[in-house]
Amino acid sequence: MVFTGIDTADGNVRKWLVENSWGDKSGKRGYLLMLNDWFDQYVQVVVVKKKYVSKTIVALFDTKAETLPPWDPMAQPMR
């Protein structure tokens, strides 16, 4: 999916306009409107080009990773 727009209120994102990868037969001509709360609950990984990420965040990749215990929900393989 590709994020193509946002709806904000008071500086906070409320909704995302998403272009889906299934073509124009799904959603409304290939676009979906998704609430920000959905992403907070279900999304664990987002891929973003480095040029769009702050230098502070990119620098975190130079730090040592923390190993999570196997029972931690974030340690589970993605399905």
mmJSON file of the N, C-alpha and C atoms, coordinates in Angstrom:
{"data_MODEL":{"atom_site":{
"group_PDB":["ATOM","ATOM","ATOM","ATOM","ATOM","ATOM","ATOM","ATOM","ATOM","ATOM","ATOM","ATOM","ATOM","ATOM","ATOM","ATOM","ATOM","ATOM","ATOM","ATOM","ATOM","ATOM","ATOM","ATOM","ATOM","ATOM","ATOM","ATOM","ATOM","ATOM","ATOM","ATOM","ATOM","ATOM","ATOM","ATOM","ATOM","ATOM","ATOM","ATOM","ATOM","ATOM","ATOM","ATOM","ATOM","ATOM","ATOM","ATOM","ATOM","ATOM","ATOM","ATOM","ATOM","ATOM","ATOM","ATOM","ATOM","ATOM","ATOM","ATOM","ATOM","ATOM","ATOM","ATOM","ATOM","ATOM","ATOM","ATOM","ATOM","ATOM","ATOM","ATOM","ATOM","ATOM","ATOM","ATOM","ATOM","ATOM","ATOM","ATOM","ATOM","ATOM","ATOM","ATOM","ATOM","ATOM","ATOM","ATOM","ATOM","ATOM","ATOM","ATOM","ATOM","ATOM","ATOM","ATOM","ATOM","ATOM","ATOM","ATOM","ATOM","ATOM","ATOM","ATOM","ATOM","ATOM","ATOM","ATOM","ATOM","ATOM","ATOM","ATOM","ATOM","ATOM","ATOM","ATOM","ATOM","ATOM","ATOM","ATOM","ATOM","ATOM","ATOM","ATOM","ATOM","ATOM","ATOM","ATOM","ATOM","ATOM","ATOM","ATOM","ATOM","ATOM","ATOM","ATOM","ATOM","ATOM","ATOM","ATOM","ATOM","ATOM","ATOM","ATOM","ATOM","ATOM","ATOM","ATOM","ATOM","ATOM","ATOM","ATOM","ATOM","ATOM","ATOM","ATOM","ATOM","ATOM","ATOM","ATOM","ATOM","ATOM","ATOM","ATOM","ATOM","ATOM","ATOM","ATOM","ATOM","ATOM","ATOM","ATOM","ATOM","ATOM","ATOM","ATOM","ATOM","ATOM","ATOM","ATOM","ATOM","ATOM","ATOM","ATOM","ATOM","ATOM","ATOM","ATOM","ATOM","ATOM","ATOM","ATOM","ATOM","ATOM","ATOM","ATOM","ATOM","ATOM","ATOM","ATOM","ATOM","ATOM","ATOM","ATOM","ATOM","ATOM","ATOM","ATOM","ATOM","ATOM","ATOM","ATOM","ATOM","ATOM","ATOM","ATOM","ATOM","ATOM","ATOM","ATOM","ATOM","ATOM","ATOM","ATOM","ATOM","ATOM","ATOM","ATOM","ATOM","ATOM","ATOM","ATOM","ATOM","ATOM","ATOM","ATOM","ATOM"],
"id":[1,2,3,4,5,6,7,8,9,10,11,12,13,14,15,16,17,18,19,20,21,22,23,24,25,26,27,28,29,30,31,32,33,34,35,36,37,38,39,40,41,42,43,44,45,46,47,48,49,50,51,52,53,54,55,56,57,58,59,60,61,62,63,64,65,66,67,68,69,70,71,72,73,74,75,76,77,78,79,80,81,82,83,84,85,86,87,88,89,90,91,92,93,94,95,96,97,98,99,100,101,102,103,104,105,106,107,108,109,110,111,112,113,114,115,116,117,118,119,120,121,122,123,124,125,126,127,128,129,130,131,132,133,134,135,136,137,138,139,140,141,142,143,144,145,146,147,148,149,150,151,152,153,154,155,156,157,158,159,160,161,162,163,164,165,166,167,168,169,170,171,172,173,174,175,176,177,178,179,180,181,182,183,184,185,186,187,188,189,190,191,192,193,194,195,196,197,198,199,200,201,202,203,204,205,206,207,208,209,210,211,212,213,214,215,216,217,218,219,220,221,222,223,224,225,226,227,228,229,230,231,232,233,234,235,236,237],
"type_symbol":["N","C","C","N","C","C","N","C","C","N","C","C","N","C","C","N","C","C","N","C","C","N","C","C","N","C","C","N","C","C","N","C","C","N","C","C","N","C","C","N","C","C","N","C","C","N","C","C","N","C","C","N","C","C","N","C","C","N","C","C","N","C","C","N","C","C","N","C","C","N","C","C","N","C","C","N","C","C","N","C","C","N","C","C","N","C","C","N","C","C","N","C","C","N","C","C","N","C","C","N","C","C","N","C","C","N","C","C","N","C","C","N","C","C","N","C","C","N","C","C","N","C","C","N","C","C","N","C","C","N","C","C","N","C","C","N","C","C","N","C","C","N","C","C","N","C","C","N","C","C","N","C","C","N","C","C","N","C","C","N","C","C","N","C","C","N","C","C","N","C","C","N","C","C","N","C","C","N","C","C","N","C","C","N","C","C","N","C","C","N","C","C","N","C","C","N","C","C","N","C","C","N","C","C","N","C","C","N","C","C","N","C","C","N","C","C","N","C","C","N","C","C","N","C","C","N","C","C","N","C","C","N","C","C","N","C","C"],
"label_atom_id":["N","CA","C","N","CA","C","N","CA","C","N","CA","C","N","CA","C","N","CA","C","N","CA","C","N","CA","C","N","CA","C","N","CA","C","N","CA","C","N","CA","C","N","CA","C","N","CA","C","N","CA","C","N","CA","C","N","CA","C","N","CA","C","N","CA","C","N","CA","C","N","CA","C","N","CA","C","N","CA","C","N","CA","C","N","CA","C","N","CA","C","N","CA","C","N","CA","C","N","CA","C","N","CA","C","N","CA","C","N","CA","C","N","CA","C","N","CA","C","N","CA","C","N","CA","C","N","CA","C","N","CA","C","N","CA","C","N","CA","C","N","CA","C","N","CA","C","N","CA","C","N","CA","C","N","CA","C","N","CA","C","N","CA","C","N","CA","C","N","CA","C","N","CA","C","N","CA","C","N","CA","C","N","CA","C","N","CA","C","N","CA","C","N","CA","C","N","CA","C","N","CA","C","N","CA","C","N","CA","C","N","CA","C","N","CA","C","N","CA","C","N","CA","C","N","CA","C","N","CA","C","N","CA","C","N","CA","C","N","CA","C","N","CA","C","N","CA","C","N","CA","C","N","CA","C","N","CA","C","N","CA","C","N","CA","C","N","CA","C","N","CA","C","N","CA","C"],
"label_alt_id":[null,null,null,null,null,null,null,null,null,null,null,null,null,null,null,null,null,null,null,null,null,null,null,null,null,null,null,null,null,null,null,null,null,null,null,null,null,null,null,null,null,null,null,null,null,null,null,null,null,null,null,null,null,null,null,null,null,null,null,null,null,null,null,null,null,null,null,null,null,null,null,null,null,null,null,null,null,null,null,null,null,null,null,null,null,null,null,null,null,null,null,null,null,null,null,null,null,null,null,null,null,null,null,null,null,null,null,null,null,null,null,null,null,null,null,null,null,null,null,null,null,null,null,null,null,null,null,null,null,null,null,null,null,null,null,null,null,null,null,null,null,null,null,null,null,null,null,null,null,null,null,null,null,null,null,null,null,null,null,null,null,null,null,null,null,null,null,null,null,null,null,null,null,null,null,null,null,null,null,null,null,null,null,null,null,null,null,null,null,null,null,null,null,null,null,null,null,null,null,null,null,null,null,null,null,null,null,null,null,null,null,null,null,null,null,null,null,null,null,null,null,null,null,null,null,null,null,null,null,null,null,null,null,null,null,null,null],
"label_comp_id":["MET","MET","MET","VAL","VAL","VAL","PHE","PHE","PHE","THR","THR","THR","GLY","GLY","GLY","ILE","ILE","ILE","ASP","ASP","ASP","THR","THR","THR","ALA","ALA","ALA","ASP","ASP","ASP","GLY","GLY","GLY","ASN","ASN","ASN","VAL","VAL","VAL","ARG","ARG","ARG","LYS","LYS","LYS","TRP","TRP","TRP","LEU","LEU","LEU","VAL","VAL","VAL","GLU","GLU","GLU","ASN","ASN","ASN","SER","SER","SER","TRP","TRP","TRP","GLY","GLY","GLY","ASP","ASP","ASP","LYS","LYS","LYS","SER","SER","SER","GLY","GLY","GLY","LYS","LYS","LYS","ARG","ARG","ARG","GLY","GLY","GLY","TYR","TYR","TYR","LEU","LEU","LEU","LEU","LEU","LEU","MET","MET","MET","LEU","LEU","LEU","ASN","ASN","ASN","ASP","ASP","ASP","TRP","TRP","TRP","PHE","PHE","PHE","ASP","ASP","ASP","GLN","GLN","GLN","TYR","TYR","TYR","VAL","VAL","VAL","GLN","GLN","GLN","VAL","VAL","VAL","VAL","VAL","VAL","VAL","VAL","VAL","VAL","VAL","VAL","LYS","LYS","LYS","LYS","LYS","LYS","LYS","LYS","LYS","TYR","TYR","TYR","VAL","VAL","VAL","SER","SER","SER","LYS","LYS","LYS","THR","THR","THR","ILE","ILE","ILE","VAL","VAL","VAL","ALA","ALA","ALA","LEU","LEU","LEU","PHE","PHE","PHE","ASP","ASP","ASP","THR","THR","THR","LYS","LYS","LYS","ALA","ALA","ALA","GLU","GLU","GLU","THR","THR","THR","LEU","LEU","LEU","PRO","PRO","PRO","PRO","PRO","PRO","TRP","TRP","TRP","ASP","ASP","ASP","PRO","PRO","PRO","MET","MET","MET","ALA","ALA","ALA","GLN","GLN","GLN","PRO","PRO","PRO","MET","MET","MET","ARG","ARG","ARG"],
"label_asym_id":["A","A","A","A","A","A","A","A","A","A","A","A","A","A","A","A","A","A","A","A","A","A","A","A","A","A","A","A","A","A","A","A","A","A","A","A","A","A","A","A","A","A","A","A","A","A","A","A","A","A","A","A","A","A","A","A","A","A","A","A","A","A","A","A","A","A","A","A","A","A","A","A","A","A","A","A","A","A","A","A","A","A","A","A","A","A","A","A","A","A","A","A","A","A","A","A","A","A","A","A","A","A","A","A","A","A","A","A","A","A","A","A","A","A","A","A","A","A","A","A","A","A","A","A","A","A","A","A","A","A","A","A","A","A","A","A","A","A","A","A","A","A","A","A","A","A","A","A","A","A","A","A","A","A","A","A","A","A","A","A","A","A","A","A","A","A","A","A","A","A","A","A","A","A","A","A","A","A","A","A","A","A","A","A","A","A","A","A","A","A","A","A","A","A","A","A","A","A","A","A","A","A","A","A","A","A","A","A","A","A","A","A","A","A","A","A","A","A","A","A","A","A","A","A","A","A","A","A","A","A","A","A","A","A","A","A","A"],
"label_entity_id":["1","1","1","1","1","1","1","1","1","1","1","1","1","1","1","1","1","1","1","1","1","1","1","1","1","1","1","1","1","1","1","1","1","1","1","1","1","1","1","1","1","1","1","1","1","1","1","1","1","1","1","1","1","1","1","1","1","1","1","1","1","1","1","1","1","1","1","1","1","1","1","1","1","1","1","1","1","1","1","1","1","1","1","1","1","1","1","1","1","1","1","1","1","1","1","1","1","1","1","1","1","1","1","1","1","1","1","1","1","1","1","1","1","1","1","1","1","1","1","1","1","1","1","1","1","1","1","1","1","1","1","1","1","1","1","1","1","1","1","1","1","1","1","1","1","1","1","1","1","1","1","1","1","1","1","1","1","1","1","1","1","1","1","1","1","1","1","1","1","1","1","1","1","1","1","1","1","1","1","1","1","1","1","1","1","1","1","1","1","1","1","1","1","1","1","1","1","1","1","1","1","1","1","1","1","1","1","1","1","1","1","1","1","1","1","1","1","1","1","1","1","1","1","1","1","1","1","1","1","1","1","1","1","1","1","1","1"],
"label_seq_id":[1,1,1,2,2,2,3,3,3,4,4,4,5,5,5,6,6,6,7,7,7,8,8,8,9,9,9,10,10,10,11,11,11,12,12,12,13,13,13,14,14,14,15,15,15,16,16,16,17,17,17,18,18,18,19,19,19,20,20,20,21,21,21,22,22,22,23,23,23,24,24,24,25,25,25,26,26,26,27,27,27,28,28,28,29,29,29,30,30,30,31,31,31,32,32,32,33,33,33,34,34,34,35,35,35,36,36,36,37,37,37,38,38,38,39,39,39,40,40,40,41,41,41,42,42,42,43,43,43,44,44,44,45,45,45,46,46,46,47,47,47,48,48,48,49,49,49,50,50,50,51,51,51,52,52,52,53,53,53,54,54,54,55,55,55,56,56,56,57,57,57,58,58,58,59,59,59,60,60,60,61,61,61,62,62,62,63,63,63,64,64,64,65,65,65,66,66,66,67,67,67,68,68,68,69,69,69,70,70,70,71,71,71,72,72,72,73,73,73,74,74,74,75,75,75,76,76,76,77,77,77,78,78,78,79,79,79],
"pdbx_PDB_ins_code":[null,null,null,null,null,null,null,null,null,null,null,null,null,null,null,null,null,null,null,null,null,null,null,null,null,null,null,null,null,null,null,null,null,null,null,null,null,null,null,null,null,null,null,null,null,null,null,null,null,null,null,null,null,null,null,null,null,null,null,null,null,null,null,null,null,null,null,null,null,null,null,null,null,null,null,null,null,null,null,null,null,null,null,null,null,null,null,null,null,null,null,null,null,null,null,null,null,null,null,null,null,null,null,null,null,null,null,null,null,null,null,null,null,null,null,null,null,null,null,null,null,null,null,null,null,null,null,null,null,null,null,null,null,null,null,null,null,null,null,null,null,null,null,null,null,null,null,null,null,null,null,null,null,null,null,null,null,null,null,null,null,null,null,null,null,null,null,null,null,null,null,null,null,null,null,null,null,null,null,null,null,null,null,null,null,null,null,null,null,null,null,null,null,null,null,null,null,null,null,null,null,null,null,null,null,null,null,null,null,null,null,null,null,null,null,null,null,null,null,null,null,null,null,null,null,null,null,null,null,null,null,null,null,null,null,null,null],
"Cartn_x":[0.834,0.0,0.878,0.329,1.049,0.181,0.755,0.037,0.07,-1.102,-1.154,-1.701,-2.232,-2.751,-3.099,-3.265,-3.645,-4.704,-5.466,-6.423,-5.946,-5.725,-5.225,-6.207,-6.131,-6.885,-5.986,-5.791,-4.944,-3.545,-2.996,-1.648,-1.531,-2.634,-2.621,-3.256,-2.65,-3.216,-4.441,-5.561,-6.792,-7.063,-6.829,-7.119,-6.027,-5.866,-4.894,-5.622,-5.239,-5.719,-4.681,-5.118,-4.2,-4.531,-3.51,-3.675,-3.335,-4.301,-4.05,-3.279,-2.844,-2.036,-2.865,-4.182,-5.039,-5.691,-5.363,-5.966,-7.216,-7.861,-8.983,-10.319,-10.351,-11.593,-11.866,-10.866,-11.01,-11.061,-11.857,-11.989,-12.748,-12.438,-13.056,-12.02,-12.139,-11.18,-9.748,-9.601,-8.27,-7.755,-8.582,-8.157,-9.021,-8.405,-9.095,-8.83,-9.793,-9.62,-9.464,-8.329,-8.057,-7.864,-8.484,-8.353,-6.99,-6.441,-5.131,-5.139,-6.256,-6.338,-6.079,-6.477,-6.239,-4.746,-3.971,-2.52,-1.895,-2.374,-1.851,-2.063,-3.176,-3.504,-2.869,-2.762,-2.391,-1.045,-0.451,0.782,2.001,2.938,4.177,5.381,5.297,6.434,5.994,6.774,6.552,7.895,7.909,9.139,9.098,10.153,10.236,11.64,11.756,13.08,13.799,15.101,15.895,15.801,15.687,15.678,14.455,13.439,12.242,12.238,13.317,13.4,14.443,14.166,15.114,16.443,17.508,18.843,18.906,18.122,18.084,17.567,16.53,15.968,16.924,17.491,18.431,19.621,20.073,21.219,20.92,19.668,19.313,19.747,19.854,20.255,21.732,22.485,23.885,24.048,22.945,23.011,22.804,23.176,23.029,21.554,21.074,19.684,19.461,18.279,17.9,17.187,17.618,16.976,15.771,14.617,13.384,13.176,12.557,12.26,11.223,11.237,10.347,8.865,8.475,7.061,6.594,7.495,7.13,6.388,5.22,4.475,5.273,6.209,6.992,8.071,8.34,9.356,8.772,7.451,6.791,7.033,7.197,7.394,6.151,6.363,5.239,4.501,3.213,2.389,1.918],
"Cartn_y":[-1.173,0.0,1.236,2.309,3.577,4.636,5.379,6.464,7.683,8.176,9.28,10.565,10.512,11.722,11.479,12.565,12.472,13.509,13.233,14.18,14.466,15.724,16.078,16.994,16.985,17.905,18.248,19.524,19.993,19.387,19.194,18.672,17.164,16.46,15.0,14.354,13.253,12.526,11.759,11.91,11.177,10.063,10.351,9.379,9.416,8.287,8.151,7.782,8.376,7.955,6.994,5.759,4.69,4.174,4.104,3.457,1.982,1.112,-0.308,-0.929,-2.171,-2.851,-3.827,-3.783,-4.74,-4.15,-2.931,-2.315,-1.528,-0.996,-0.077,-0.772,-2.091,-2.815,-2.914,-2.663,-2.726,-1.306,-1.119,0.208,1.125,2.39,3.358,3.739,3.1,3.293,2.991,2.016,1.598,2.318,3.143,3.882,3.51,3.518,3.238,4.378,4.64,5.612,4.815,4.984,4.192,5.112,4.739,5.505,5.268,6.306,6.203,5.166,5.041,4.065,2.641,2.31,0.98,0.695,1.674,1.502,1.312,2.073,1.929,0.521,-0.098,-1.416,-2.563,-2.451,-3.608,-3.544,-2.366,-2.262,-2.332,-3.229,-3.356,-2.904,-2.956,-2.642,-1.722,-0.694,0.211,0.414,0.356,0.562,1.965,2.74,4.124,4.367,5.077,5.426,6.328,6.081,6.838,8.345,8.785,10.234,10.926,10.154,10.721,10.596,10.044,9.811,10.753,11.259,12.178,11.484,12.264,11.728,11.081,11.581,11.012,9.571,9.345,7.995,7.071,7.549,6.731,6.326,7.211,6.912,5.753,5.496,4.384,3.042,2.944,1.696,1.378,2.331,2.104,1.643,1.538,1.096,-0.418,-1.006,-2.443,-2.784,-3.807,-4.235,-4.932,-4.787,-5.459,-6.758,-7.873,-9.155,-9.286,-9.56,-9.691,-11.145,-11.358,-12.734,-13.339,-14.657,-15.29,-15.055,-14.787,-14.591,-13.16,-12.288,-10.907,-10.884,-10.215,-10.174,-9.615,-8.714,-8.119,-9.084,-10.164,-11.133,-12.212,-12.209,-13.234,-12.961,-14.013,-13.806,-13.183,-12.377,-11.749,-12.806,-12.712,-13.653,-13.02],
"Cartn_z":[0.0,0.0,0.0,-0.519,-0.575,0.097,1.018,1.68,0.77,0.411,-0.544,0.051,1.275,1.9,3.357,4.097,5.504,5.827,6.875,7.436,8.849,9.162,10.491,11.211,12.52,13.365,14.542,14.778,15.881,15.838,14.64,14.476,14.605,14.776,14.907,13.684,13.219,12.084,12.557,11.82,12.149,11.153,9.864,8.812,7.755,7.06,5.98,4.698,3.583,2.277,1.727,1.448,1.08,-0.316,-1.172,-2.473,-2.267,-2.541,-2.292,-3.446,-3.244,-4.263,-5.096,-4.968,-5.667,-6.911,-7.264,-8.445,-8.101,-9.127,-8.906,-8.644,-8.597,-8.325,-6.814,-5.99,-4.541,-3.977,-2.921,-2.341,-3.285,-3.246,-4.149,-5.2,-6.364,-7.462,-7.026,-6.139,-5.698,-4.465,-3.848,-2.66,-1.46,-0.288,0.965,1.935,2.819,3.89,5.174,5.868,7.062,8.27,9.38,10.61,11.247,11.839,12.48,13.605,14.316,15.409,14.923,13.697,13.149,13.081,12.625,12.523,13.903,14.888,16.25,16.78,16.418,16.946,16.162,14.833,14.021,13.301,13.157,12.374,13.285,12.941,13.706,12.898,11.567,10.725,9.585,9.353,8.229,7.537,6.224,5.457,4.863,5.163,4.699,4.163,3.044,2.517,3.513,3.674,4.652,4.447,3.217,2.962,3.589,3.967,4.587,6.106,6.669,8.108,8.705,9.896,10.537,10.809,10.865,11.14,12.522,13.459,14.806,14.767,14.003,13.891,13.131,12.038,11.257,12.122,13.011,13.884,14.839,15.127,16.011,15.428,14.111,13.482,13.729,14.235,14.581,16.025,16.764,18.15,18.225,19.353,19.539,19.755,19.059,19.19,20.527,21.064,22.299,21.934,22.501,22.255,23.168,22.565,23.335,23.75,24.905,25.301,24.345,24.158,23.186,23.444,24.682,24.999,24.724,24.403,24.083,22.733,22.651,21.398,20.227,20.5,19.421,18.903,19.643,19.224,18.312,18.166,17.344,15.874,15.061,13.626,13.011,11.983,11.29,10.489,10.459,9.69,8.423],
"occupancy":[1.0,1.0,1.0,1.0,1.0,1.0,1.0,1.0,1.0,1.0,1.0,1.0,1.0,1.0,1.0,1.0,1.0,1.0,1.0,1.0,1.0,1.0,1.0,1.0,1.0,1.0,1.0,1.0,1.0,1.0,1.0,1.0,1.0,1.0,1.0,1.0,1.0,1.0,1.0,1.0,1.0,1.0,1.0,1.0,1.0,1.0,1.0,1.0,1.0,1.0,1.0,1.0,1.0,1.0,1.0,1.0,1.0,1.0,1.0,1.0,1.0,1.0,1.0,1.0,1.0,1.0,1.0,1.0,1.0,1.0,1.0,1.0,1.0,1.0,1.0,1.0,1.0,1.0,1.0,1.0,1.0,1.0,1.0,1.0,1.0,1.0,1.0,1.0,1.0,1.0,1.0,1.0,1.0,1.0,1.0,1.0,1.0,1.0,1.0,1.0,1.0,1.0,1.0,1.0,1.0,1.0,1.0,1.0,1.0,1.0,1.0,1.0,1.0,1.0,1.0,1.0,1.0,1.0,1.0,1.0,1.0,1.0,1.0,1.0,1.0,1.0,1.0,1.0,1.0,1.0,1.0,1.0,1.0,1.0,1.0,1.0,1.0,1.0,1.0,1.0,1.0,1.0,1.0,1.0,1.0,1.0,1.0,1.0,1.0,1.0,1.0,1.0,1.0,1.0,1.0,1.0,1.0,1.0,1.0,1.0,1.0,1.0,1.0,1.0,1.0,1.0,1.0,1.0,1.0,1.0,1.0,1.0,1.0,1.0,1.0,1.0,1.0,1.0,1.0,1.0,1.0,1.0,1.0,1.0,1.0,1.0,1.0,1.0,1.0,1.0,1.0,1.0,1.0,1.0,1.0,1.0,1.0,1.0,1.0,1.0,1.0,1.0,1.0,1.0,1.0,1.0,1.0,1.0,1.0,1.0,1.0,1.0,1.0,1.0,1.0,1.0,1.0,1.0,1.0,1.0,1.0,1.0,1.0,1.0,1.0,1.0,1.0,1.0,1.0,1.0,1.0,1.0,1.0,1.0,1.0,1.0,1.0],
"B_iso_or_equiv":[0.0,0.0,0.0,0.0,0.0,0.0,0.0,0.0,0.0,0.0,0.0,0.0,0.0,0.0,0.0,0.0,0.0,0.0,0.0,0.0,0.0,0.0,0.0,0.0,0.0,0.0,0.0,0.0,0.0,0.0,0.0,0.0,0.0,0.0,0.0,0.0,0.0,0.0,0.0,0.0,0.0,0.0,0.0,0.0,0.0,0.0,0.0,0.0,0.0,0.0,0.0,0.0,0.0,0.0,0.0,0.0,0.0,0.0,0.0,0.0,0.0,0.0,0.0,0.0,0.0,0.0,0.0,0.0,0.0,0.0,0.0,0.0,0.0,0.0,0.0,0.0,0.0,0.0,0.0,0.0,0.0,0.0,0.0,0.0,0.0,0.0,0.0,0.0,0.0,0.0,0.0,0.0,0.0,0.0,0.0,0.0,0.0,0.0,0.0,0.0,0.0,0.0,0.0,0.0,0.0,0.0,0.0,0.0,0.0,0.0,0.0,0.0,0.0,0.0,0.0,0.0,0.0,0.0,0.0,0.0,0.0,0.0,0.0,0.0,0.0,0.0,0.0,0.0,0.0,0.0,0.0,0.0,0.0,0.0,0.0,0.0,0.0,0.0,0.0,0.0,0.0,0.0,0.0,0.0,0.0,0.0,0.0,0.0,0.0,0.0,0.0,0.0,0.0,0.0,0.0,0.0,0.0,0.0,0.0,0.0,0.0,0.0,0.0,0.0,0.0,0.0,0.0,0.0,0.0,0.0,0.0,0.0,0.0,0.0,0.0,0.0,0.0,0.0,0.0,0.0,0.0,0.0,0.0,0.0,0.0,0.0,0.0,0.0,0.0,0.0,0.0,0.0,0.0,0.0,0.0,0.0,0.0,0.0,0.0,0.0,0.0,0.0,0.0,0.0,0.0,0.0,0.0,0.0,0.0,0.0,0.0,0.0,0.0,0.0,0.0,0.0,0.0,0.0,0.0,0.0,0.0,0.0,0.0,0.0,0.0,0.0,0.0,0.0,0.0,0.0,0.0,0.0,0.0,0.0,0.0,0.0,0.0],
"pdbx_formal_charge":[null,null,null,null,null,null,null,null,null,null,null,null,null,null,null,null,null,null,null,null,null,null,null,null,null,null,null,null,null,null,null,null,null,null,null,null,null,null,null,null,null,null,null,null,null,null,null,null,null,null,null,null,null,null,null,null,null,null,null,null,null,null,null,null,null,null,null,null,null,null,null,null,null,null,null,null,null,null,null,null,null,null,null,null,null,null,null,null,null,null,null,null,null,null,null,null,null,null,null,null,null,null,null,null,null,null,null,null,null,null,null,null,null,null,null,null,null,null,null,null,null,null,null,null,null,null,null,null,null,null,null,null,null,null,null,null,null,null,null,null,null,null,null,null,null,null,null,null,null,null,null,null,null,null,null,null,null,null,null,null,null,null,null,null,null,null,null,null,null,null,null,null,null,null,null,null,null,null,null,null,null,null,null,null,null,null,null,null,null,null,null,null,null,null,null,null,null,null,null,null,null,null,null,null,null,null,null,null,null,null,null,null,null,null,null,null,null,null,null,null,null,null,null,null,null,null,null,null,null,null,null,null,null,null,null,null,null],
"auth_seq_id":[1,1,1,2,2,2,3,3,3,4,4,4,5,5,5,6,6,6,7,7,7,8,8,8,9,9,9,10,10,10,11,11,11,12,12,12,13,13,13,14,14,14,15,15,15,16,16,16,17,17,17,18,18,18,19,19,19,20,20,20,21,21,21,22,22,22,23,23,23,24,24,24,25,25,25,26,26,26,27,27,27,28,28,28,29,29,29,30,30,30,31,31,31,32,32,32,33,33,33,34,34,34,35,35,35,36,36,36,37,37,37,38,38,38,39,39,39,40,40,40,41,41,41,42,42,42,43,43,43,44,44,44,45,45,45,46,46,46,47,47,47,48,48,48,49,49,49,50,50,50,51,51,51,52,52,52,53,53,53,54,54,54,55,55,55,56,56,56,57,57,57,58,58,58,59,59,59,60,60,60,61,61,61,62,62,62,63,63,63,64,64,64,65,65,65,66,66,66,67,67,67,68,68,68,69,69,69,70,70,70,71,71,71,72,72,72,73,73,73,74,74,74,75,75,75,76,76,76,77,77,77,78,78,78,79,79,79],
"auth_comp_id":["MET","MET","MET","VAL","VAL","VAL","PHE","PHE","PHE","THR","THR","THR","GLY","GLY","GLY","ILE","ILE","ILE","ASP","ASP","ASP","THR","THR","THR","ALA","ALA","ALA","ASP","ASP","ASP","GLY","GLY","GLY","ASN","ASN","ASN","VAL","VAL","VAL","ARG","ARG","ARG","LYS","LYS","LYS","TRP","TRP","TRP","LEU","LEU","LEU","VAL","VAL","VAL","GLU","GLU","GLU","ASN","ASN","ASN","SER","SER","SER","TRP","TRP","TRP","GLY","GLY","GLY","ASP","ASP","ASP","LYS","LYS","LYS","SER","SER","SER","GLY","GLY","GLY","LYS","LYS","LYS","ARG","ARG","ARG","GLY","GLY","GLY","TYR","TYR","TYR","LEU","LEU","LEU","LEU","LEU","LEU","MET","MET","MET","LEU","LEU","LEU","ASN","ASN","ASN","ASP","ASP","ASP","TRP","TRP","TRP","PHE","PHE","PHE","ASP","ASP","ASP","GLN","GLN","GLN","TYR","TYR","TYR","VAL","VAL","VAL","GLN","GLN","GLN","VAL","VAL","VAL","VAL","VAL","VAL","VAL","VAL","VAL","VAL","VAL","VAL","LYS","LYS","LYS","LYS","LYS","LYS","LYS","LYS","LYS","TYR","TYR","TYR","VAL","VAL","VAL","SER","SER","SER","LYS","LYS","LYS","THR","THR","THR","ILE","ILE","ILE","VAL","VAL","VAL","ALA","ALA","ALA","LEU","LEU","LEU","PHE","PHE","PHE","ASP","ASP","ASP","THR","THR","THR","LYS","LYS","LYS","ALA","ALA","ALA","GLU","GLU","GLU","THR","THR","THR","LEU","LEU","LEU","PRO","PRO","PRO","PRO","PRO","PRO","TRP","TRP","TRP","ASP","ASP","ASP","PRO","PRO","PRO","MET","MET","MET","ALA","ALA","ALA","GLN","GLN","GLN","PRO","PRO","PRO","MET","MET","MET","ARG","ARG","ARG"],
"auth_asym_id":["A","A","A","A","A","A","A","A","A","A","A","A","A","A","A","A","A","A","A","A","A","A","A","A","A","A","A","A","A","A","A","A","A","A","A","A","A","A","A","A","A","A","A","A","A","A","A","A","A","A","A","A","A","A","A","A","A","A","A","A","A","A","A","A","A","A","A","A","A","A","A","A","A","A","A","A","A","A","A","A","A","A","A","A","A","A","A","A","A","A","A","A","A","A","A","A","A","A","A","A","A","A","A","A","A","A","A","A","A","A","A","A","A","A","A","A","A","A","A","A","A","A","A","A","A","A","A","A","A","A","A","A","A","A","A","A","A","A","A","A","A","A","A","A","A","A","A","A","A","A","A","A","A","A","A","A","A","A","A","A","A","A","A","A","A","A","A","A","A","A","A","A","A","A","A","A","A","A","A","A","A","A","A","A","A","A","A","A","A","A","A","A","A","A","A","A","A","A","A","A","A","A","A","A","A","A","A","A","A","A","A","A","A","A","A","A","A","A","A","A","A","A","A","A","A","A","A","A","A","A","A","A","A","A","A","A","A"],
"auth_atom_id":["N","CA","C","N","CA","C","N","CA","C","N","CA","C","N","CA","C","N","CA","C","N","CA","C","N","CA","C","N","CA","C","N","CA","C","N","CA","C","N","CA","C","N","CA","C","N","CA","C","N","CA","C","N","CA","C","N","CA","C","N","CA","C","N","CA","C","N","CA","C","N","CA","C","N","CA","C","N","CA","C","N","CA","C","N","CA","C","N","CA","C","N","CA","C","N","CA","C","N","CA","C","N","CA","C","N","CA","C","N","CA","C","N","CA","C","N","CA","C","N","CA","C","N","CA","C","N","CA","C","N","CA","C","N","CA","C","N","CA","C","N","CA","C","N","CA","C","N","CA","C","N","CA","C","N","CA","C","N","CA","C","N","CA","C","N","CA","C","N","CA","C","N","CA","C","N","CA","C","N","CA","C","N","CA","C","N","CA","C","N","CA","C","N","CA","C","N","CA","C","N","CA","C","N","CA","C","N","CA","C","N","CA","C","N","CA","C","N","CA","C","N","CA","C","N","CA","C","N","CA","C","N","CA","C","N","CA","C","N","CA","C","N","CA","C","N","CA","C","N","CA","C","N","CA","C","N","CA","C","N","CA","C","N","CA","C","N","CA","C","N","CA","C","N","CA","C"],
"pdbx_PDB_model_num":[1,1,1,1,1,1,1,1,1,1,1,1,1,1,1,1,1,1,1,1,1,1,1,1,1,1,1,1,1,1,1,1,1,1,1,1,1,1,1,1,1,1,1,1,1,1,1,1,1,1,1,1,1,1,1,1,1,1,1,1,1,1,1,1,1,1,1,1,1,1,1,1,1,1,1,1,1,1,1,1,1,1,1,1,1,1,1,1,1,1,1,1,1,1,1,1,1,1,1,1,1,1,1,1,1,1,1,1,1,1,1,1,1,1,1,1,1,1,1,1,1,1,1,1,1,1,1,1,1,1,1,1,1,1,1,1,1,1,1,1,1,1,1,1,1,1,1,1,1,1,1,1,1,1,1,1,1,1,1,1,1,1,1,1,1,1,1,1,1,1,1,1,1,1,1,1,1,1,1,1,1,1,1,1,1,1,1,1,1,1,1,1,1,1,1,1,1,1,1,1,1,1,1,1,1,1,1,1,1,1,1,1,1,1,1,1,1,1,1,1,1,1,1,1,1,1,1,1,1,1,1,1,1,1,1,1,1]
}}}
